[in-house]
């Protein structure tokens, strides 16, 4: 089993056919590629979900800070800086 970050690949079922002369090498290679593709698709879904959650949290925090700024809270400079920081975080996620 190979693991990269949260991406796990289990080649054991494919490796049991490796020494079997009845199994074509091309078929074995296709099986391995399918396992890699399946794992990378799962990883992409998890990563997108995580990014979407982060984006939602930042947008919520940004809306809260903007609302405080509109209400005339005393720390105007601090709130404006927080807004700039939240917008930068949001841009970094989108890129």
C-alpha positions as CSV (number, residue, x, y, z in Angstrom):
1,X,0.0,0.0,0.0
2,X,1.4,3.4,-1.0
3,X,0.3,6.6,0.9
4,X,0.8,10.2,-0.1
5,X,-0.8,12.6,2.4
6,X,-4.3,11.4,2.7
7,X,-4.2,9.5,-0.6
8,X,-4.0,5.8,-0.1
9,X,-3.4,3.3,-2.8
10,X,-3.8,-0.5,-2.3
11,X,-1.9,-2.5,-5.0
12,X,-2.2,-5.8,-3.2
13,X,-5.0,-7.2,-5.4
14,X,-3.1,-6.2,-8.6
15,X,0.2,-7.6,-7.2
16,X,-1.3,-11.0,-6.7
17,X,-1.7,-11.3,-10.5
18,X,1.9,-10.0,-11.1
19,X,3.5,-13.5,-11.3
20,X,0.5,-15.1,-12.9
21,X,1.4,-15.9,-16.5
22,X,-2.3,-16.1,-17.5
23,X,-2.8,-12.4,-16.8
24,X,-1.6,-10.0,-19.5
25,X,0.8,-7.3,-18.5
26,X,-1.3,-4.7,-20.3
27,X,-4.4,-5.7,-18.3
28,X,-2.4,-5.6,-15.1
29,X,-1.2,-2.1,-16.0
30,X,-4.8,-1.0,-16.7
31,X,-5.9,-2.3,-13.3
32,X,-3.2,-0.3,-11.6
33,X,-4.2,2.9,-13.5
34,X,-7.8,2.4,-12.6
35,X,-6.9,2.1,-8.9
36,X,-4.8,5.3,-9.2
37,X,-7.6,7.1,-11.0
38,X,-10.2,6.0,-8.4
39,X,-8.0,7.1,-5.5
40,X,-7.3,10.5,-7.1
41,X,-11.0,11.2,-7.8
42,X,-11.8,10.4,-4.1
43,X,-9.0,12.7,-3.0
44,X,-10.2,15.5,-5.3
45,X,-13.7,15.3,-3.9
46,X,-12.5,15.5,-0.3
47,X,-10.2,18.4,-1.1
48,X,-12.9,20.3,-2.9
49,X,-15.3,19.8,0.1
50,X,-12.7,21.0,2.5
51,X,-12.0,24.1,0.3
52,X,-15.7,24.9,0.1
53,X,-16.1,24.7,3.9
54,X,-13.1,27.0,4.4
55,X,-14.5,29.4,1.8
56,X,-17.9,29.4,3.6
57,X,-16.3,30.0,7.0
58,X,-14.2,32.9,5.7
59,X,-17.2,34.5,3.9
60,X,-19.2,34.2,7.1
61,X,-16.5,35.8,9.1
62,X,-16.1,38.5,6.5
63,X,-19.8,39.3,6.6
64,X,-19.7,39.6,10.4
65,X,-16.7,42.0,10.3
66,X,-18.3,44.1,7.5
67,X,-21.6,44.3,9.6
68,X,-19.6,45.5,12.6
69,X,-17.9,48.1,10.5
70,X,-21.3,49.3,9.2
71,X,-22.6,49.5,12.8
72,X,-19.9,52.0,13.6
73,X,-17.9,50.0,16.1
74,X,-15.0,52.0,17.5
75,X,-12.0,50.0,16.1
76,X,-12.6,51.1,12.5
77,X,-8.9,50.6,11.5
78,X,-8.7,47.2,13.1
79,X,-11.9,46.1,11.3
80,X,-10.7,47.3,8.0
81,X,-7.5,45.4,8.4
82,X,-9.5,42.2,9.3
83,X,-11.6,42.7,6.2
84,X,-8.4,43.0,4.0
85,X,-7.0,39.8,5.7
86,X,-10.2,37.8,5.2
87,X,-10.4,38.9,1.5
88,X,-6.8,37.8,1.0
89,X,-7.5,34.4,2.6
90,X,-10.6,34.1,0.3
91,X,-8.5,34.9,-2.7
92,X,-5.9,32.3,-1.7
93,X,-8.5,29.6,-1.5
94,X,-10.0,30.5,-4.9
95,X,-6.6,30.4,-6.6
